[in-house]
Amino acid sequence: MEERKLSEEELSKQQSLIQELVNLAFEDGLNAAIEKAKKMKDPYLLDAFHDLLADRLYEELVKRNKLKEL
């Protein structure tokens, strides 16, 4: 599969959408964010959201003493 190159404008828009999804996950819950991401029907966006959320969720759980830092 050939990697898609994004223009600066597209990249900026995608980053904004990903941040919006992460905020939604922390505000309204993970299910709400996942459902919104699925409706966007953009596999690149969904993958980037997953990557960022996994990093941010881990950090937040450590900060809240729900997980021990590795």
C-alpha positions in Angstrom: 0.0 0.0 0.0 1.4 3.3 -1.0 1.7 6.0 1.7 -0.5 9.0 1.2 1.3 12.4 1.3 -0.7 15.1 3.0 -0.4 18.8 2.3 0.3 21.1 5.2 -3.4 22.2 5.3 -4.6 18.5 5.3 -2.1 17.6 8.0 -3.2 20.6 10.1 -6.8 19.6 9.7 -6.1 16.0 10.5 -4.1 17.0 13.7 -7.1 19.1 14.8 -9.5 16.3 14.2 -7.3 13.9 16.2 -7.0 16.3 19.1 -10.8 16.8 19.0 -11.2 13.0 19.3 -8.8 12.7 22.2 -10.6 15.5 24.0 -13.9 13.8 23.4 -12.5 10.5 24.8 -11.4 12.3 28.0 -14.6 14.3 28.3 -17.4 12.0 27.1 -15.7 8.6 27.2 -13.8 6.4 24.9 -16.9 4.9 23.2 -18.1 8.3 22.1 -14.7 9.1 20.6 -14.5 5.8 18.8 -17.9 6.1 17.3 -17.1 9.6 16.0 -13.8 8.4 14.6 -15.5 5.5 12.8 -18.1 7.8 11.3 -15.2 9.8 9.7 -14.3 6.7 7.6 -10.7 7.7 7.3 -8.3 4.8 8.2 -5.3 7.1 8.5 -7.1 9.3 11.0 -8.3 6.3 12.9 -4.8 4.9 13.1 -3.3 8.2 14.2 -6.1 8.6 16.8 -5.3 5.2 18.2 -1.6 5.9 18.4 -2.0 9.3 20.2 -4.8 8.0 22.5 -2.7 5.0 23.5 0.2 7.3 24.5 -2.0 9.9 26.2 -4.2 7.3 28.0 -1.2 5.6 29.4 0.3 8.9 30.7 -3.0 9.9 32.2 -3.5 6.6 34.0 0.0 6.8 35.4 -0.7 10.3 36.6 -3.9 9.2 38.3 -2.1 6.3 39.9 -4.2 3.7 38.1 -1.1 2.2 36.5 2.5 1.9 37.5 4.9 3.6 35.2 7.0 1.1 33.2 
